[in-house]
Amino acid sequence: STSPVSTTTSGTTPTESFTTTLGTTTSSFITINATTTLTTIKTLPPGSTTTSGPTATSTAVTTTGSESWWLCNCTKVVCVEDNIVQVVPIICKPPPKPTCANGLSPVPVIDEDGCCWHWECDCYCTGWGDPHYMTFDGLYYSYQGNCTYVLVEEINKKVDNFGVYIDNYHCDTRDVVSCPRTLILRYETQEVRLRTAQPNTLQVEVTVNNQLVSLPYKKFGVKIYKSGINTVVEIPELKMNMTYNGLSFSIRLPHSLFGNNTQGQCGTCNNNTADDCMLPDGNIAENCETMADHWQVVDPSKPQCSPGLVPTRPPSTTPTQPCKESSICQLLLGSVFKPCHAFVQPEKYYAACVFDSCVLPNLDLECSSLQIYAATCADQGMCIDWRNHTNGVCNHECPTGKEYRACGPIEEMTCKTRGQNDTSTKQVEGCFCPNGTMLYDSGVDVCVKSCGKFYCFSCVHVCFLFFGEKFTMNCQDCVCLEGEHGIVCKPHVCEQKKVTCDGEGFYEVTEVNPEDSCCPLFTCKCNTSFCTTKAPKCSLGFEVHSYIPSGQCCPAYQCVPKGVCVHENAEFRPNSSVFVDKCQNCICTNDVNVSTELNIISCEHVPCNTYCDPGYEIKPVKGECCGKCVQTKCIIHTTDNSELILSPGDFENDPQNNCTIYSCIEIHDQLIASTSEITCPAFNEDSCKPGTISYLPNGCCRTCAPLDSQTPCSVRHREDFIVYNGCRSVDRVDLTECEGTCGTFSLYSAEANSMDHSCSCCRETETTEKYVVLKCPGGQSLSYKYIYVESCSCQDTVCSREESTELQNNEENNEASTLQTTRAISSLTSK
């Protein structure tokens, strides 16, 4: 006996298996013709081993057959051991629905076992306009090359000679943008070409191996037929579908056959946009515009195109000149297409529409963006009737006997296919037979009311008509008549008049009228090479803008501002810095000068320091934007730690001590602060008459009226520094003065370089000249002469200052001029 077996796989539901042991009252038997041996099914007791595979209800079977095989109705037999097998019915559980990178709905795909199914994201690539691409994984880009390129090829070749290619051409007079011209499919021995018969139209001609064919066509595994406005190519074996209508194309491949195995301008189909811009060498390009260049193929009809040459850069997909997009583009975002927004996002199609309406405003190419978006919506089961909302711009004209429908069958019913069930829920737009009529056959474009016998037949024209119906044959107007003559014809009348092509660049062209091949179509074509007006050379800050006025061929030019600033023959974008000079910070603004039409440059002076410490002032510096703080006054710290600020030539007593004098002098642009101390004569209050003590004018020294018993006039010695013109003695010098009971005294004045005398004073009677060396701030030495008092006596004299010959000689020896500050200090000392 064995245990019950329970197995599970993705997309299945486990079910418990029931078994009984051999010999019990409950047993079942089944005979299977496997290797001509009788096989008996027996149920076994619980207990199991696990195998990978579908969930099943198991029954034990004894057999001598192979390890596993399929029975009918998705039932599998698995050999366990010792001729014991399991009968495994498959029970499928719907798998979770994935999200497709291209925004489309996933499709259900039957598993290889044919029982269960799973979801897959089909490879769906589209192109339209001039041209815009949507890769298999939904990545949008625009590309303007005018050569022949690979749209799809296999990376690893599994299908014999399979590939889809596109031939682009410049579809505007300025050779700026491209449009698709031919879609090429290669499969095994056949090459199918879908070529635009007339530029910017929905007329497509089909060739197979360079031979024109009529539709429908079916040969060697390739099927080609008309479906609405599209020409459809199918390869049933590959489940491949390709459509083209002259303005747009689509390619659909099953992921099960082509997943992770496509390359070209349609990208790699793996539900991931990251590698859609893959180059032929397997590297990923920076963008798909660059990638598209590298998929060029050799085309003998285009000798100017050669794979491997550096391609010309395509124009930007963003219009260089702002424009107001066509109101038609707004339909994509509005209520007309709103029912489809939940199935297909419209933003990329809107961007393509805006680009087409701005770059090629006169070609109505924006209609292709709406058409491909509507076709994609219809592919998702959402049909939109949109053309009647374009005010006639995107109208689609149908031939006589047909009517336009936005939502029609993929393959129109004919007399031969009526009664067959059409299981497709998808719809397409195109020209269809009116209600109440039916297409006679897919190869005979005639709508009939009845599929019975026809009475008129023309082997030349190959048509079937009722009596009384009219048609054109061999450029004759014919009618089907009952009777002897059958078909009666008369020459076809052409009503169009010849046109006159006026205006520069236009020339007359005679073409085949697509609506009436019997009558030539006279039209005026534009060739810009006939235009003589050259583009002007614009001044700095302006660029040439060209546009083609309505109804004209040759472009008109004008210089329009770029929206930049101009300074010294250079252009600057808004918000960028502009160097005017180093003392200004300048920036290009978005404001525009009305008179020059250039953006305005705004400048601010470089911020400078405006504060200086006391005693300093801002002085301009040559070659610099900002001045700097320069000392203009002496800063002196007094005995009480306060600051005293003096200008050159000023002097001031210490606030706390009148005997200390501060001064400021300037020598060779250098400020020197000097401190002088006044040395007072010896003073004894006891020798003063009471009430007569007072200060001398210097506010430092005291004096009084002496007592009669005072000391007689005599020489007094004192030691002090000598300061002259900012120079100072190194050591203290022995200075003398007369002092005594005369009530007078004499002091030496450095300013006058002599003695000052008081009236009835104690005065020198004998003097000598002495010399001392003074040190100056600059490091120089100065020899200085002064008078030394040897003896004194009281003498009556008039209060005056004698300028002796000796004084004059001393001044000549000690320089002719003495700074005002030093003289003032000496004067205070003398007083």
SETINU-520716 format. One line per 2 residues: their letters; for each residue x, y, z of C-alpha. Coordinates in steps of 0.02 Angstrom, whole numbers, m for minus. Layout:
# residues N
A	X/Y/Z | ...
END
This chain:
# residues 831
ST	0/0/0 | 53/182/m25
SP	1/351/42 | m113/472/m52
VS	m20/588/m170 | m55/778/m175
TT	33/885/m307 | 19/1070/m355
TS	75/1183/m498 | 48/1366/m542
GT	m133/1393/m592 | m202/1233/m509
TP	m300/1192/m350 | m246/1047/m236
TE	m377/911/m203 | m364/773/m72
SF	m343/597/m142 | m436/448/m70
TT	m371/267/m76 | m404/99/10
TL	m289/m49/39 | m290/m204/m68
GT	m414/m334/m7 | m540/m216/72
TT	m724/m227/31 | m713/m65/m70
SS	m612/m74/m229 | m626/m21/m409
FI	m557/m92/m569 | m510/m17/m738
TI	m424/m98/m885 | m298/9/m982
NA	m221/m52/m1143 | m42/m3/m1102
TT	96/m113/m1172 | m37/m251/m1196
TL	m37/m283/m1010 | m195/m288/m904
TT	m191/m144/m778 | m301/m142/m625
IK	m340/16/m526 | m340/m9/m339
TL	m370/122/m205 | m238/137/m68
PP	m236/200/112 | m186/379/159
GS	m6/436/153 | 84/511/3
TT	239/575/m83 | 243/746/m166
TS	282/775/m349 | 286/938/m448
GP	143/956/m570 | m41/994/m579
TA	m157/973/m432 | m254/812/m446
TS	m369/684/m371 | m264/523/m368
TA	m311/341/m385 | m184/200/m368
VT	m162/87/m521 | m52/m63/m549
TT	30/m68/m720 | 183/m119/m816
GS	172/36/m927 | 288/187/m946
ES	325/317/m811 | 187/441/m863
WW	63/473/m1003 | m91/574/m1041
LC	m268/509/m1045 | m413/605/m1117
NC	m495/761/m1040 | m333/831/m964
TK	m299/676/m859 | m122/616/m831
VV	m59/446/m771 | 101/450/m667
CV	199/294/m618 | 242/295/m432
ED	332/130/m396 | 311/m59/m412
NI	183/m41/m550 | 81/79/m443
VQ	22/234/m539 | m83/387/m506
VV	m224/451/m616 | m209/639/m603
PI	m353/749/m667 | m296/930/m694
IC	m397/1065/m604 | m348/1242/m657
KP	m357/1399/m552 | m356/1569/m641
PP	m183/1648/m617 | m163/1829/m557
KP	m173/1961/m693 | m6/2051/m724
TC	24/2234/m771 | 98/2261/m945
AN	234/2394/m964 | 157/2452/m1129
GL	m6/2494/m1038 | m109/2369/m1137
SP	m212/2226/m1066 | m127/2056/m1051
VP	m193/1911/m1155 | m233/1734/m1095
VI	m121/1598/m1169 | m152/1409/m1157
DE	m12/1312/m1070 | 87/1183/m1166
DG	m14/1044/m1086 | m171/1116/m1167
CC	m267/1115/m1003 | m225/1269/m900
WH	m181/1445/m956 | m80/1597/m903
WE	m68/1783/m943 | 59/1859/m1062
CD	97/2038/m1117 | 100/2037/m1308
CY	240/2130/m1398 | 150/2282/m1474
CT	249/2416/m1567 | 173/2565/m1657
GW	234/2711/m1762 | 147/2863/m1834
GD	165/3043/m1890 | 338/3107/m1928
PH	376/2978/m1854 | 341/2940/m1672
YM	374/2769/m1600 | 305/2667/m1456
TF	416/2516/m1421 | 355/2342/m1377
DG	364/2389/m1193 | 280/2560/m1214
LY	431/2677/m1219 | 393/2833/m1324
YS	519/2926/m1433 | 528/3022/m1598
YQ	656/2996/m1735 | 683/3092/m1897
GN	803/2982/m1996 | 767/2965/m2183
CT	848/2796/m2219 | 790/2616/m2203
YV	797/2538/m2030 | 766/2377/m1934
LV	604/2382/m1837 | 608/2201/m1777
EE	732/2060/m1794 | 765/1909/m1686
IN	918/1911/m1574 | 933/1722/m1582
KK	873/1667/m1754 | 732/1541/m1733
VD	623/1587/m1883 | 694/1575/m2057
NF	728/1749/m2131 | 610/1846/m2017
GV	615/2035/m1996 | 514/2196/m2012
YI	594/2354/m2084 | 539/2533/m2118
DN	586/2654/m2257 | 572/2835/m2199
YH	580/2991/m2307 | 580/3180/m2278
CD	397/3227/m2292 | 411/3417/m2279
TR	488/3546/m2394 | 624/3592/m2269
DV	688/3413/m2251 | 669/3430/m2062
VS	557/3285/m2017 | 524/3111/m2086
CP	371/3003/m2118 | 354/2816/m2150
RT	344/2772/m2336 | 362/2584/m2345
LI	341/2444/m2218 | 439/2287/m2265
LR	409/2111/m2198 | 527/1967/m2236
YE	475/1790/m2196 | 558/1636/m2268
TQ	552/1657/m2458 | 435/1807/m2467
EV	463/1994/m2452 | 303/2095/m2427
RL	308/2283/m2454 | 167/2398/m2401
RT	202/2564/m2487 | 113/2731/m2473
AQ	41/2767/m2645 | 19/2954/m2613
PN	109/3055/m2476 | 6/3089/m2320
TL	m138/2981/m2379 | m214/2814/m2329
QV	m183/2736/m2499 | m67/2586/m2488
EV	m7/2471/m2628 | 55/2295/m2592
TV	195/2200/m2677 | 258/2025/m2641
NN	434/1990/m2705 | 422/2154/m2805
QL	261/2102/m2893 | 99/2199/m2868
VS	m38/2090/m2794 | m224/2113/m2768
LP	m303/2081/m2600 | m342/1968/m2517
YK	m179/1874/m2540 | m135/1709/m2458
KF	18/1607/m2503 | 161/1516/m2418
GV	101/1553/m2242 | 72/1740/m2270
KI	m102/1818/m2272 | m134/1998/m2330
YK	m303/2082/m2328 | m392/2250/m2303
SG	m466/2287/m2132 | m551/2456/m2128
IN	m421/2590/m2166 | m279/2468/m2133
TV	m188/2343/m2240 | m154/2190/m2131
VE	m16/2061/m2149 | m30/1903/m2044
IP	81/1751/m2019 | m36/1628/m1933
EL	103/1506/m1889 | 192/1642/m1790
KM	30/1723/m1728 | 106/1882/m1798
NM	2/2032/m1855 | 60/2191/m1944
TY	m47/2338/m2002 | m8/2492/m2108
NG	m116/2631/m2178 | 10/2756/m2247
LS	12/2864/m2091 | 37/2736/m1952
FS	89/2556/m1923 | 76/2426/m1786
IR	166/2261/m1756 | 100/2130/m1636
LP	202/1975/m1589 | 159/1843/m1459
HS	270/1848/m1306 | 274/1659/m1300
LF	371/1654/m1465 | 466/1820/m1464
GN	485/1869/m1281 | 664/1924/m1237
NT	715/1891/m1418 | 682/2053/m1516
QG	797/2195/m1566 | 783/2350/m1674
QC	693/2516/m1664 | 543/2429/m1580
GT	656/2379/m1435 | 670/2220/m1333
CN	504/2138/m1289 | 522/2088/m1106
NN	396/2200/m1015 | 538/2314/m958
TA	578/2482/m1039 | 754/2490/m965
DD	835/2399/m1113 | 722/2461/m1254
CM	862/2573/m1321 | 979/2425/m1353
LP	1112/2442/m1488 | 1162/2303/m1609
DG	1313/2262/m1499 | 1202/2233/m1347
NI	1246/2395/m1257 | 1110/2515/m1202
AE	1109/2688/m1282 | 1081/2847/m1184
NC	916/2874/m1275 | 816/2789/m1410
ET	847/2930/m1537 | 1032/2882/m1532
MA	989/2697/m1536 | 878/2716/m1690
DH	1026/2780/m1793 | 1121/2617/m1770
WQ	985/2505/m1844 | 1010/2571/m2022
VV	1018/2439/m2160 | 1086/2443/m2336
DP	956/2506/m2460 | 1013/2519/m2643
SK	879/2649/m2676 | 961/2765/m2548
PQ	1146/2781/m2590 | 1162/2928/m2469
CS	1127/2807/m2326 | 1268/2694/m2273
PG	1269/2594/m2110 | 1417/2639/m2002
LV	1426/2822/m2053 | 1396/2949/m1916
PT	1213/2999/m1943 | 1152/3177/m1949
RP	1079/3232/m1783 | 889/3233/m1789
PS	798/3389/m1729 | 736/3400/m1552
TT	562/3333/m1521 | 526/3493/m1426
PT	482/3638/m1543 | 617/3773/m1532
QP	489/3910/m1555 | 339/3913/m1437
CK	177/3883/m1528 | m5/3859/m1489
ES	m44/3679/m1524 | m190/3629/m1632
SI	m356/3617/m1543 | m369/3443/m1617
CQ	m234/3383/m1496 | m343/3435/m1349
LL	m469/3302/m1402 | m348/3169/m1339
LG	m360/3235/m1162 | m545/3284/m1168
SV	m711/3199/m1156 | m707/3124/m1332
FK	m571/2999/m1286 | m607/2993/m1099
PC	m687/2819/m1106 | m519/2751/m1167
HA	m409/2838/m1038 | m429/2695/m915
FV	m364/2572/m1046 | m229/2673/m1136
QP	m142/2828/m1065 | m154/2974/m1190
EK	m8/3084/m1133 | 124/3017/m1253
YY	6/3029/m1401 | m38/3207/m1349
AA	148/3256/m1346 | 171/3185/m1521
CV	16/3278/m1582 | 80/3445/m1513
FD	249/3418/m1596 | 170/3380/m1766
SC	52/3529/m1757 | 197/3646/m1716
VL	330/3582/m1835 | 216/3540/m1983
PN	63/3649/m1957 | 3/3637/m2138
LD	6/3448/m2162 | m128/3400/m2034
LE	m10/3264/m1970 | m83/3284/m1797
CS	m228/3178/m1859 | m110/3028/m1861
SL	m86/3041/m1671 | m275/3034/m1645
QI	m293/2894/m1772 | m161/2781/m1692
YA	m227/2817/m1518 | m404/2773/m1574
AT	m337/2614/m1657 | m246/2564/m1496
CA	m406/2596/m1398 | m503/2488/m1521
DQ	m373/2351/m1500 | m416/2355/m1315
GM	m601/2340/m1355 | m644/2527/m1338
CI	m705/2603/m1503 | m705/2795/m1514
DW	m799/2894/m1649 | m684/3046/m1654
RN	m665/3112/m1833 | m827/3214/m1832
HT	m756/3316/m1685 | m611/3386/m1789
NG	m712/3514/m1888 | m675/3423/m2050
VC	m484/3427/m2030 | m468/3239/m2005
NH	m615/3183/m2110 | m596/3020/m2206
EC	m677/3016/m2377 | m747/2851/m2439
PT	m769/2799/m2621 | m939/2800/m2701
GK	m1048/2662/m2633 | m957/2651/m2466
EY	m987/2743/m2302 | m869/2785/m2159
RA	m886/2701/m1991 | m775/2724/m1839
CG	m821/2551/m1778 | m832/2416/m1908
PI	m785/2231/m1920 | m603/2180/m1938
EE	m649/2080/m2093 | m806/2137/m2183
MT	m937/2004/m2219 | m954/1954/m2402
CK	m1075/1847/m2499 | m954/1703/m2479
TR	m926/1723/m2291 | m1103/1765/m2235
GQ	m1172/1647/m2108 | m1000/1617/m2033
ND	m984/1666/m1850 | m863/1809/m1817
TS	m793/1780/m1642 | m686/1938/m1639
TK	m747/2077/m1523 | m623/2205/m1591
QV	m673/2338/m1715 | m584/2451/m1840
EG	m625/2611/m1931 | m643/2618/m2119
CF	m758/2622/m2268 | m893/2488/m2266
CP	m1045/2438/m2367 | m1202/2533/m2314
NG	m1329/2446/m2204 | m1438/2329/m2306
TM	m1295/2290/m2426 | m1150/2170/m2423
LY	m980/2156/m2504 | m993/2037/m2648
DS	m820/1965/m2619 | m660/2019/m2534
GV	m579/2033/m2705 | m725/2125/m2785
DV	m754/2294/m2704 | m939/2302/m2748
CV	m1081/2317/m2622 | m1237/2219/m2670
KS	m1410/2206/m2597 | m1429/2025/m2645
CG	m1305/1884/m2670 | m1406/1804/m2812
KF	m1363/1793/m2997 | m1292/1946/m3087
YC	m1338/1988/m3263 | m1198/2092/m3339
FS	m1019/2027/m3342 | m865/2106/m3415
CV	m707/2003/m3429 | m607/2163/m3454
HV	m673/2253/m3302 | m708/2096/m3198
CF	m868/2155/m3115 | m1044/2093/m3087
LF	m1189/2215/m3098 | m1377/2222/m3093
FG	m1468/2292/m3243 | m1466/2481/m3241
EK	m1308/2499/m3135 | m1172/2616/m3198
FT	m983/2597/m3191 | m824/2662/m3271
MN	m717/2548/m3380 | m564/2591/m3485
CQ	m598/2776/m3455 | m774/2760/m3520
DC	m938/2784/m3428 | m1038/2622/m3446
VC	m1209/2557/m3397 | m1272/2379/m3382
LE	m1427/2361/m3494 | m1544/2216/m3515
GE	m1557/2163/m3694 | m1449/2137/m3843
HG	m1310/2262/m3813 | m1278/2220/m3629
IV	m1145/2349/m3577 | m1156/2519/m3666
CK	m1014/2646/m3643 | m970/2823/m3692
PH	m812/2927/m3667 | m780/2980/m3489
VC	m794/3169/m3461 | m662/3259/m3356
EQ	m723/3415/m3271 | m564/3479/m3188
KK	m485/3634/m3263 | m301/3665/m3280
VT	m228/3768/m3139 | m105/3912/m3146
CD	37/3904/m3021 | 80/4078/m2962
GE	196/4119/m2821 | 381/4087/m2793
GF	430/3905/m2775 | 273/3830/m2854
YE	274/3726/m3013 | 140/3632/m3107
VT	127/3443/m3092 | 13/3324/m3185
EV	m33/3172/m3078 | m151/3026/m3083
NP	m311/3068/m2993 | m332/2934/m2858
ED	m520/2960/m2865 | m531/2960/m3054
SC	m384/2879/m3141 | m454/2929/m3311
CP	m436/3115/m3281 | m265/3192/m3249
LF	m250/3293/m3091 | m167/3461/m3115
TC	m90/3524/m2955 | 38/3650/m2897
KC	187/3577/m2806 | 310/3668/m2699
NT	498/3654/m2719 | 595/3761/m2596
SF	752/3748/m2703 | 667/3874/m2820
CT	656/4002/m2679 | 777/4148/m2690
TK	753/4230/m2521 | 898/4188/m2406
AP	893/4180/m2218 | 957/4342/m2140
KC	1104/4350/m2022 | 1037/4399/m1852
SL	1128/4503/m1724 | 1186/4433/m1560
GF	1041/4379/m1450 | 928/4343/m1598
EV	903/4189/m1706 | 822/4156/m1874
HS	645/4092/m1867 | 571/4025/m2027
YI	390/3988/m2063 | 289/3958/m2219
PS	142/4078/m2232 | m23/4000/m2274
GQ	m43/3974/m2460 | 141/4004/m2499
CC	286/3889/m2540 | 440/3986/m2491
PA	479/4014/m2309 | 480/4188/m2233
YQ	617/4233/m2111 | 626/4345/m1961
CV	750/4373/m1821 | 669/4335/m1656
PK	747/4359/m1484 | 819/4204/m1402
GV	770/4264/m1229 | 950/4296/m1175
CV	1059/4439/m1114 | 1200/4508/m1220
HE	1361/4584/m1150 | 1525/4611/m1240
NA	1485/4497/m1388 | 1426/4354/m1278
EF	1255/4282/m1241 | 1196/4235/m1067
RP	1043/4131/m1022 | 921/4194/m890
NS	976/4166/m709 | 1159/4148/m761
SV	1298/4261/m697 | 1366/4400/m809
FV	1539/4473/m781 | 1536/4662/m802
DK	1678/4709/m684 | 1745/4637/m522
CQ	1657/4770/m417 | 1482/4716/m471
NC	1379/4558/m455 | 1272/4546/m612
IC	1142/4419/m668 | 1039/4395/m826
TN	855/4417/m781 | 695/4361/m866
DV	641/4541/m887 | 648/4606/m1065
NV	701/4778/m1125 | 556/4834/m1234
ST	666/4935/m1352 | 807/4808/m1379
EL	701/4650/m1352 | 847/4578/m1254
NI	841/4521/m1075 | 898/4646/m945
IS	1059/4626/m847 | 1035/4674/m664
CE	1190/4724/m562 | 1227/4758/m380
HV	1389/4828/m310 | 1496/4704/m219
PC	1453/4725/m33 | 1591/4818/61
NT	1632/4841/244 | 1573/5011/308
YC	1632/4999/489 | 1804/5035/558
DP	1869/5034/736 | 1890/5202/823
GY	2044/5290/756 | 2025/5210/585
EI	1938/5273/429 | 1893/5187/263
KP	2011/5246/128 | 1997/5197/m57
VK	2123/5071/m122 | 2181/5085/m301
GE	2126/4936/m405 | 2010/4869/m271
CC	1819/4875/m261 | 1813/4916/m77
GK	1918/5031/30 | 2003/4970/186
CV	2016/5033/363 | 2170/5144/382
QT	2229/5218/548 | 2208/5407/545
KC	2224/5444/731 | 2331/5387/875
II	2250/5270/999 | 2323/5294/1172
HT	2283/5190/1325 | 2280/5302/1480
TD	2328/5254/1657 | 2147/5206/1696
NS	2141/5086/1544 | 2027/5201/1444
EL	2063/5244/1263 | 2112/5418/1207
IL	2102/5455/1021 | 2205/5601/957
SP	2227/5672/783 | 2403/5709/722
GD	2463/5873/806 | 2340/5859/952
FE	2393/5838/1134 | 2291/5811/1290
ND	2319/5790/1477 | 2283/5625/1561
PQ	2105/5635/1632 | 2168/5577/1800
NN	2339/5661/1803 | 2376/5835/1734
CT	2560/5797/1745 | 2548/5670/1605
IY	2526/5736/1427 | 2483/5628/1276
SC	2519/5684/1099 | 2505/5617/920
IE	2627/5656/781 | 2642/5594/602
IH	2813/5559/529 | 2829/5490/352
DQ	2645/5434/349 | 2672/5345/515
LI	2575/5394/671 | 2674/5400/833
AS	2592/5417/1002 | 2698/5504/1134
TS	2679/5518/1323 | 2768/5659/1419
EI	2781/5684/1605 | 2796/5860/1680
TC	2930/5868/1815 | 2887/6000/1943
PA	3013/6099/2049 | 3033/6042/2228
FN	2890/6109/2329 | 2878/6120/2516
ED	2715/6178/2587 | 2799/6223/2749
SC	2899/6359/2660 | 2740/6438/2590
KP	2644/6581/2665 | 2476/6512/2721
GT	2339/6529/2590 | 2456/6563/2446
IS	2473/6386/2376 | 2407/6372/2196
YL	2439/6275/2034 | 2540/6338/1894
PN	2448/6359/1726 | 2500/6183/1676
GC	2384/6116/1812 | 2521/6000/1874
CR	2650/6099/1974 | 2609/6198/2131
TC	2680/6365/2186 | 2657/6486/2331
AP	2718/6644/2410 | 2875/6595/2509
LD	2906/6632/2692 | 3046/6748/2735
SQ	3145/6605/2807 | 3148/6511/2644
TP	3301/6434/2569 | 3408/6559/2475
CS	3419/6550/2285 | 3523/6401/2231
VR	3546/6269/2094 | 3423/6121/2098
HR	3459/5958/2006 | 3332/5839/1929
ED	3342/5689/1811 | 3223/5674/1664
FI	3212/5617/1481 | 3234/5745/1344
VY	3104/5731/1201 | 3129/5829/1041
NG	3037/5808/874 | 2978/5636/927
CR	3156/5585/970 | 3196/5539/1149
SV	3353/5519/1254 | 3395/5340/1298
DR	3430/5377/1482 | 3378/5511/1601
VD	3481/5670/1591 | 3542/5779/1735
LT	3446/5942/1715 | 3472/6094/1828
EC	3368/6245/1877 | 3377/6394/1995
EG	3272/6394/2153 | 3273/6498/2311
TC	3192/6625/2423 | 3177/6753/2286
GT	3004/6689/2265 | 3047/6661/2086
FS	3116/6518/1986 | 3181/6474/1814
LY	3141/6322/1707 | 3220/6258/1549
SA	3105/6266/1395 | 3141/6140/1260
EA	3028/6236/1142 | 3132/6393/1154
NS	3290/6297/1196 | 3321/6427/1334
MD	3268/6471/1509 | 3105/6556/1555
HS	3122/6684/1695 | 3006/6754/1823
CS	3014/6933/1886 | 3126/6961/2038
CC	3177/6784/2022 | 3316/6670/2068
RE	3413/6671/1905 | 3562/6580/1834
TE	3723/6670/1842 | 3833/6540/1758
TT	3788/6407/1627 | 3873/6281/1514
EK	3819/6187/1355 | 3801/5997/1356
YV	3756/5868/1221 | 3652/5711/1226
VL	3606/5580/1092 | 3419/5560/1055
KC	3344/5402/975 | 3208/5431/844
PG	3060/5313/798 | 3136/5270/630
GQ	3295/5208/715 | 3399/5364/677
SL	3506/5452/809 | 3506/5641/838
SY	3637/5743/931 | 3549/5869/1042
KY	3626/6020/1136 | 3551/6089/1300
IY	3600/6220/1433 | 3664/6162/1604
VE	3650/6287/1752 | 3806/6299/1859
SC	3749/6435/1982 | 3599/6544/2024
SC	3561/6712/2110 | 3412/6823/2141
QD	3397/6958/2009 | 3270/7087/1970
TV	3211/7069/1788 | 3068/7108/1673
CS	2957/6956/1632 | 3013/6921/1452
RE	3096/6788/1350 | 3266/6831/1281
ES	3313/6744/1122 | 3500/6748/1136
TE	3626/6712/1003 | 3658/6547/1088
LQ	3472/6498/1067 | 3476/6539/883
NN	3631/6437/855 | 3553/6290/950
EE	3396/6296/840 | 3501/6293/683
NN	3592/6141/748 | 3431/6051/800
EA	3333/6087/637 | 3242/6244/589
ST	3063/6184/625 | 2994/6098/778
LQ	2826/6007/781 | 2686/6104/860
TT	2645/5964/980 | 2821/5956/1055
RA	2827/6145/1076 | 2661/6141/1166
IS	2720/6007/1287 | 2880/6103/1324
SL	2778/6261/1349 | 2668/6175/1476
TS	2822/6109/1563 | 2900/6282/1571
K	2742/6354/1645
END
